[in-house]
Structure formats: C-alpha cells, structure tokens
Amino acid sequence: MTKAIAIHGFLGNHEMWKEILPSYSSVSSFTPQLAGHGNNDTQSCESIEDFAAHILQQIDPQESDEYIWIGHSMGGYVAAHLAKSFPSKTIALAFFHSTADADSDLKKQDRLRAIEAAEKHKALYAANLIDGLFHNPNSHRSAINEQLEKIEGMSAESTVQSLRAMRERESSISFLQSANFPIYYFAGANDKVLSLDKMEAEWTLLPSAKITIVPEIGHMGHIENISAAKKFMEEVLSAFVS
C-alpha cells in the first residue's frame, strides 16, 4: 500500500493538512501528531530520532507499505529522518517550508535564545514566533489567534525539547544526493525562517529536486496561499496514483 505521511511543524498540529492534502483511493493519507504537541503533550522526545519513532507508533507500518514522506518545517526534519531509515520503502520526500540541512552555527545560537525565551514565557515566545512565520501577519490575524489557542496546552518543557531536537539534528543532504526517489520543495519567496538564498544554496546540491517557489508568502503556505499549497500536494501525490 502507498501511504502519504504528512507531518506538521513546530507549534503546529495535524489539522494543518486538512484543506491542502488531496484524497486518492490508491494512496492512504495519514497526518500524525508530533510528540509534545496537541493531545500528545505528555510524550517526551529528546531528538529528531525520538520524534520519528513516535510517528512510527502512530502509522502502524506494514512490510508491503511504500511511503511518501511530507513535512512542514520541523516535520520535514522528521520526514527526512524517516526517509533515511526506510530508503527502500520511500518513494518520495517533500519538504514543505523545510530544509534537508542541519542548523548553521548562527541558527544554533538563535535556538539557544529561543530556548531561553520559551523557558521564561512560553506564550509570549510562541506569539512572537508565529507572527514572524507570515509574510503579512495582519492579513491572517484570525488564523494566528486560532493557532495560539491550540497551543495553549503545550508545555514549556515540550517546546524546549522540540527546540533542542531541531538544534541538534544532522544534515540529510549527503543522503539525498544519492537517493533514488524524487525530492520536492515548496518554498515561500518571503520566508523569514528559510530565506531563498539559503534554500537556493541547498538546491544547488540537489539538482534533481523539484522546486516550487510561491511569491508573497512566508513560512505558512497552507494558510497564506491555500491554492498553491494544494496544487503542490497534488503534484507530489498524483505521481503515485494508480
């Protein structure tokens, strides 16, 4: 069976995919919840490997399954690790506002500051972070407030664990350079988290990757441009519809 596993990002939840993930009879779609997020707040994970193991507990892998891994932001880091763990069962990997690379030294310093901020005042940290994920946050204030409400129950401890896991993750680029499955990227032209300069340097190392760049959006294409995000998901999944 072909399974599309779509993993949400940091401070997000599995509902982000409901308007953009297409439905096909020959592809089973699963949208698991990351540990420490939503109703999984009691789950403790210290690394991207731990988060990936928790995802596997939710999708019940079978011997005959083939996987399309899709990940938004932090979910992309988890998706890349799962692709590395099951290369012979992976038929596609899609980064949705995400990167295959590790954090730079500068980004690791930013993570430490984020950890300190989350430990001091998680709600304020989350509000500032989520505003910065949008190209024009004032145009999406209702969606931002809704997301903030959904993460009120997420503990500071879970937030910090996620930040540490992202900071310590390894790069997947060398693995992907020899991968025998298609790699897709969906990027926002105005993404403050993953600038186009950074992403273009990564894409140079992965010349066979299929790139979609959407103007006038930031890091939240599933909200900022639903039609473009849905079209991208259809491109990824439809290639495997029988």
PyMOL commands that set and color helices and strands:
alter all, ss='L'
color gray80, all
select helices_A, chain A and resi 14-17+38-40+48-59+74-85+87-89+105-120+122-132+137-150+156-168+173-177+196-205+221-224+226-238
alter helices_A, ss='H'
color red, helices_A
select strands_A, chain A and resi 2-7+27-30+66-72+90-96+183-188+210-214
alter strands_A, ss='S'
color yellow, strands_A
deselect
rebuild
show_as cartoon
